[in-house]
Amino acid sequence: MDQANWAVPRDDFRVQQDVRVRFNEIDGQNIVFSGNYLIYADIGVTEYFRALGEGQPGPYFHQYGTDIREVHSEIDYHAPARLDELITIAARVSHFGRTSFTLHCAIFRGAERLTDIEISYAHLDLDTGKPTALPGSFIAEVRRFETRLPVQD
């Protein structure tokens, strides 16, 4: 994971969603089970596209005859979340490739950073399933939306 993302302050995430840790999300150590952080990140992805006006990434990309697929994810754990704590899922697009993009999610408890998660998505043609260039309008829309501009290859 790009450790520079660890330095992105909470205020630089345009999308932030509060959730409360539920009993079914904790493990025998009474902390959030590690795999649940990907579920939290998925909430961040949905809220990100909702903020762009779509609510889900599928309908957004279907207008172009394309879709996205998760191809890679990484999680860095800094501190655990516990039952009934209010945590904030923050999301931002951090990187554009020609046929992919990366969404950076960070989980916070107040000002304390609990995790950093990077999810890379391939942009695929619906008919062929092959990678295809990201729509310029998507890149432009994200660039207008973000306060911290994504890196672009």
C-alpha positions as YAML, in Angstrom:
chain: A
units: angstrom
residues:
- id: 1
  name: MET
  ca: [0.00, 0.00, 0.00]
- id: 2
  name: ASP
  ca: [1.11, 3.52, -0.69]
- id: 3
  name: GLN
  ca: [1.98, 4.68, 2.82]
- id: 4
  name: ALA
  ca: [1.58, 8.28, 1.66]
- id: 5
  name: ASN
  ca: [-2.15, 7.59, 2.05]
- id: 6
  name: TRP
  ca: [-1.57, 7.27, 5.80]
- id: 7
  name: ALA
  ca: [-0.78, 10.99, 5.78]
- id: 8
  name: VAL
  ca: [-4.04, 12.03, 4.10]
- id: 9
  name: PRO
  ca: [-5.94, 13.89, 6.83]
- id: 10
  name: ARG
  ca: [-9.56, 13.06, 7.56]
- id: 11
  name: ASP
  ca: [-10.67, 16.46, 6.28]
- id: 12
  name: ASP
  ca: [-9.31, 15.63, 2.80]
- id: 13
  name: PHE
  ca: [-11.91, 12.88, 2.36]
- id: 14
  name: ARG
  ca: [-15.02, 14.38, 0.74]
- id: 15
  name: VAL
  ca: [-17.10, 11.29, 1.59]
- id: 16
  name: GLN
  ca: [-17.52, 10.32, 5.24]
- id: 17
  name: GLN
  ca: [-20.11, 7.94, 6.65]
- id: 18
  name: ASP
  ca: [-20.58, 7.15, 10.34]
- id: 19
  name: VAL
  ca: [-21.49, 3.61, 11.38]
- id: 20
  name: ARG
  ca: [-21.72, 1.92, 14.75]
- id: 21
  name: VAL
  ca: [-19.85, -1.35, 15.30]
- id: 22
  name: ARG
  ca: [-22.39, -4.15, 15.77]
- id: 23
  name: PHE
  ca: [-22.08, -7.37, 17.75]
- id: 24
  name: ASN
  ca: [-21.92, -9.57, 14.64]
- id: 25
  name: GLU
  ca: [-18.84, -7.64, 13.43]
- id: 26
  name: ILE
  ca: [-16.59, -8.47, 16.39]
- id: 27
  name: ASP
  ca: [-14.54, -11.59, 17.03]
- id: 28
  name: GLY
  ca: [-13.53, -13.53, 20.13]
- id: 29
  name: GLN
  ca: [-11.10, -10.78, 21.08]
- id: 30
  name: ASN
  ca: [-14.01, -8.30, 21.18]
- id: 31
  name: ILE
  ca: [-12.61, -6.24, 18.31]
- id: 32
  name: VAL
  ca: [-13.86, -5.93, 14.74]
- id: 33
  name: PHE
  ca: [-12.96, -9.08, 12.79]
- id: 34
  name: SER
  ca: [-10.38, -8.19, 10.15]
- id: 35
  name: GLY
  ca: [-12.51, -9.18, 7.13]
- id: 36
  name: ASN
  ca: [-15.26, -6.79, 8.15]
- id: 37
  name: TYR
  ca: [-13.09, -3.83, 7.23]
- id: 38
  name: LEU
  ca: [-13.64, -4.73, 3.56]
- id: 39
  name: ILE
  ca: [-17.38, -4.57, 4.22]
- id: 40
  name: TYR
  ca: [-16.87, -1.12, 5.72]
- id: 41
  name: ALA
  ca: [-14.85, -0.14, 2.65]
- id: 42
  name: ASP
  ca: [-17.71, -1.31, 0.42]
- id: 43
  name: ILE
  ca: [-19.98, 1.10, 2.31]
- id: 44
  name: GLY
  ca: [-17.43, 3.80, 1.50]
- id: 45
  name: VAL
  ca: [-17.48, 2.88, -2.22]
- id: 46
  name: THR
  ca: [-21.28, 3.03, -2.32]
- id: 47
  name: GLU
  ca: [-21.37, 6.36, -0.49]
- id: 48
  name: TYR
  ca: [-18.70, 7.72, -2.83]
- id: 49
  name: PHE
  ca: [-20.78, 6.95, -5.91]
- id: 50
  name: ARG
  ca: [-23.88, 8.24, -4.15]
- id: 51
  name: ALA
  ca: [-22.04, 11.53, -3.62]
- id: 52
  name: LEU
  ca: [-21.30, 11.58, -7.36]
- id: 53
  name: GLY
  ca: [-25.06, 11.21, -7.90]
- id: 54
  name: GLU
  ca: [-25.36, 7.50, -8.72]
- id: 55
  name: GLY
  ca: [-25.55, 5.51, -5.47]
- id: 56
  name: GLN
  ca: [-23.92, 2.41, -6.95]
- id: 57
  name: PRO
  ca: [-20.98, 2.08, -9.32]
- id: 58
  name: GLY
  ca: [-22.78, -0.39, -11.62]
- id: 59
  name: PRO
  ca: [-25.40, 2.03, -12.97]
- id: 60
  name: TYR
  ca: [-22.77, 4.73, -13.29]
- id: 61
  name: PHE
  ca: [-20.55, 2.67, -15.61]
- id: 62
  name: HIS
  ca: [-23.38, 0.85, -17.41]
- id: 63
  name: GLN
  ca: [-24.18, 4.14, -19.15]
- id: 64
  name: TYR
  ca: [-20.86, 3.64, -20.98]
- id: 65
  name: GLY
  ca: [-21.47, -0.06, -21.72]
- id: 66
  name: THR
  ca: [-18.84, -0.91, -19.11]
- id: 67
  name: ASP
  ca: [-18.51, -2.10, -15.54]
- id: 68
  name: ILE
  ca: [-15.83, -2.33, -12.87]
- id: 69
  name: ARG
  ca: [-14.41, -5.32, -11.02]
- id: 70
  name: GLU
  ca: [-12.32, -5.32, -7.89]
- id: 71
  name: VAL
  ca: [-8.92, -6.73, -8.78]
- id: 72
  name: HIS
  ca: [-6.84, -5.96, -5.70]
- id: 73
  name: SER
  ca: [-7.27, -4.82, -2.13]
- id: 74
  name: GLU
  ca: [-4.88, -4.09, 0.70]
- id: 75
  name: ILE
  ca: [-5.54, -3.24, 4.31]
- id: 76
  name: ASP
  ca: [-3.19, -1.69, 6.83]
- id: 77
  name: TYR
  ca: [-4.45, -2.02, 10.39]
- id: 78
  name: HIS
  ca: [-3.38, 0.69, 12.83]
- id: 79
  name: ALA
  ca: [-5.76, 0.19, 15.78]
- id: 80
  name: PRO
  ca: [-8.86, -1.96, 16.43]
- id: 81
  name: ALA
  ca: [-12.47, -0.85, 16.53]
- id: 82
  name: ARG
  ca: [-14.65, -2.28, 19.30]
- id: 83
  name: LEU
  ca: [-18.30, -3.10, 19.90]
- id: 84
  name: ASP
  ca: [-20.70, -0.14, 19.90]
- id: 85
  name: GLU
  ca: [-18.05, 2.41, 18.92]
- id: 86
  name: LEU
  ca: [-19.00, 5.02, 16.36]
- id: 87
  name: ILE
  ca: [-16.53, 4.88, 13.50]
- id: 88
  name: THR
  ca: [-16.27, 6.94, 10.33]
- id: 89
  name: ILE
  ca: [-15.69, 5.40, 6.92]
- id: 90
  name: ALA
  ca: [-13.95, 7.92, 4.68]
- id: 91
  name: ALA
  ca: [-13.50, 7.41, 0.93]
- id: 92
  name: ARG
  ca: [-11.70, 9.10, -1.94]
- id: 93
  name: VAL
  ca: [-10.37, 8.18, -5.36]
- id: 94
  name: SER
  ca: [-6.60, 8.26, -4.97]
- id: 95
  name: HIS
  ca: [-5.30, 7.04, -8.34]
- id: 96
  name: PHE
  ca: [-6.27, 6.76, -12.01]
- id: 97
  name: GLY
  ca: [-4.64, 4.37, -14.43]
- id: 98
  name: ARG
  ca: [-5.62, 4.14, -18.08]
- id: 99
  name: THR
  ca: [-8.05, 1.26, -17.49]
- id: 100
  name: SER
  ca: [-8.32, 1.26, -13.69]
- id: 101
  name: PHE
  ca: [-8.68, 3.38, -10.60]
- id: 102
  name: THR
  ca: [-7.98, 3.01, -6.91]
- id: 103
  name: LEU
  ca: [-10.28, 4.01, -4.10]
- id: 104
  name: HIS
  ca: [-8.68, 4.77, -0.74]
- id: 105
  name: CYS
  ca: [-10.83, 4.23, 2.34]
- id: 106
  name: ALA
  ca: [-9.73, 5.11, 5.82]
- id: 107
  name: ILE
  ca: [-11.58, 4.20, 9.00]
- id: 108
  name: PHE
  ca: [-11.46, 6.66, 11.88]
- id: 109
  name: ARG
  ca: [-12.62, 6.72, 15.48]
- id: 110
  name: GLY
  ca: [-12.83, 10.46, 16.03]
- id: 111
  name: ALA
  ca: [-9.43, 11.76, 14.93]
- id: 112
  name: GLU
  ca: [-7.70, 8.38, 15.39]
- id: 113
  name: ARG
  ca: [-6.96, 6.47, 12.17]
- id: 114
  name: LEU
  ca: [-7.85, 2.78, 12.57]
- id: 115
  name: THR
  ca: [-7.23, 1.41, 9.07]
- id: 116
  name: ASP
  ca: [-6.24, 2.35, 5.55]
- id: 117
  name: ILE
  ca: [-7.72, 0.31, 2.71]
- id: 118
  name: GLU
  ca: [-6.92, 0.52, -0.98]
- id: 119
  name: ILE
  ca: [-9.20, -1.13, -3.50]
- id: 120
  name: SER
  ca: [-8.19, -1.23, -7.16]
- id: 121
  name: TYR
  ca: [-10.87, -1.62, -9.82]
- id: 122
  name: ALA
  ca: [-10.43, -2.67, -13.43]
- id: 123
  name: HIS
  ca: [-12.72, -0.90, -15.92]
- id: 124
  name: LEU
  ca: [-14.13, -3.54, -18.30]
- id: 125
  name: ASP
  ca: [-16.15, -3.60, -21.50]
- id: 126
  name: LEU
  ca: [-19.48, -5.34, -20.74]
- id: 127
  name: ASP
  ca: [-19.50, -7.30, -24.02]
- id: 128
  name: THR
  ca: [-15.92, -8.55, -24.09]
- id: 129
  name: GLY
  ca: [-14.95, -8.44, -20.41]
- id: 130
  name: LYS
  ca: [-11.64, -6.89, -21.45]
- id: 131
  name: PRO
  ca: [-10.08, -3.80, -19.87]
- id: 132
  name: THR
  ca: [-11.04, -0.53, -21.53]
- id: 133
  name: ALA
  ca: [-10.03, 3.07, -20.99]
- id: 134
  name: LEU
  ca: [-11.73, 4.94, -18.18]
- id: 135
  name: PRO
  ca: [-14.28, 7.45, -19.48]
- id: 136
  name: GLY
  ca: [-12.83, 10.95, -19.56]
- id: 137
  name: SER
  ca: [-16.09, 12.26, -18.09]
- id: 138
  name: PHE
  ca: [-15.64, 10.03, -15.02]
- id: 139
  name: ILE
  ca: [-12.09, 11.28, -14.49]
- id: 140
  name: ALA
  ca: [-13.24, 14.89, -14.92]
- id: 141
  name: GLU
  ca: [-16.17, 14.41, -12.54]
- id: 142
  name: VAL
  ca: [-13.93, 12.92, -9.84]
- id: 143
  name: ARG
  ca: [-11.37, 15.69, -10.32]
- id: 144
  name: ARG
  ca: [-14.10, 18.33, -9.87]
- id: 145
  name: PHE
  ca: [-15.39, 16.54, -6.76]
- id: 146
  name: GLU
  ca: [-12.13, 15.81, -4.91]
- id: 147
  name: THR
  ca: [-10.28, 18.34, -2.78]
- id: 148
  name: ARG
  ca: [-7.09, 16.25, -3.00]
- id: 149
  name: LEU
  ca: [-6.58, 15.35, -6.65]
- id: 150
  name: PRO
  ca: [-5.93, 11.71, -7.54]
- id: 151
  name: VAL
  ca: [-2.57, 10.75, -9.00]
- id: 152
  name: GLN
  ca: [-2.88, 9.90, -12.70]
- id: 153
  name: ASP
  ca: [-0.58, 7.71, -14.79]
...
